[in-house]
Amino acid sequence: MSDLDGAPWWFRPPITGAKRFGSGFTGAVALIGSSYAPPPKGTRALAFEDAADNGRVAFGDGSANHLIVKVVTLRADNKVAVTQPSNDKLKLKLAVKDGVFSGSFFDVASRRSRSLQGVLFQKQNIASGFFLGDTQSGFVTLARSDDVPNATDIEAHTNSEQPAVIDVLAGIDDPDAGRFSIESFTQPSHVARSPVSSFRF
């Protein structure tokens, strides 16, 4: 559900001496958009449950070397409270009049504070944005707790005579089915990838 969508081709040529993406980049990106209406006072800008721990903030890539997911509460006054503050010092502030957000977190890997910014998508019921790392950018999202995929480990056992097929995507319980696909993998010995979502050992 979107007021605007598309798949534009985004590219930038190499730029000598550029601080970020100096070698350039190219690729198709998914484009979405949503009209925005400021909520009445005392109403959440996004349709989150009226309960504690009703949201998840996820951020990663850039100079943050791994995905970080934080439990938060989006209150009726549209303030975001982190349930268990830690050394990432995550802060998020919604500007509901304009439908944008800003914030910051401490990037432990680089020992630097990173600024976050993004927009609210009311139709998709999420907030999404970015931050700038040392050499590339990263992402940040705010989603309802019940919209966050739950990933579980998958094991397969076999003997040397029989192949084992592992459906990687079967380990993701995703309320919005279809958001995930295999983009890359490290090729160990005696492994082949099928065209869909499984690996054969």
Buried (B, 14 or more C-beta within 10 A) or exposed (E): EBEEEEEEEEEEEEEEEEEBEEEEEEEEEEEBBBEBEEBEEEEBBBEBBEEEBBBBBBBBBBBBEEEBEBBBBBBEEBEBBBEEEEEBEBBBEBBBEEBBBBBBBBBBEBEEEBEBBBBBBBEBBBBBBBBBBEEBEBBBBBBBBEBBBEEEEEEEEEEEEEEEEBEBBEBBEBEEEEEBEEEEEEEEEEEEEEEEBBBEB
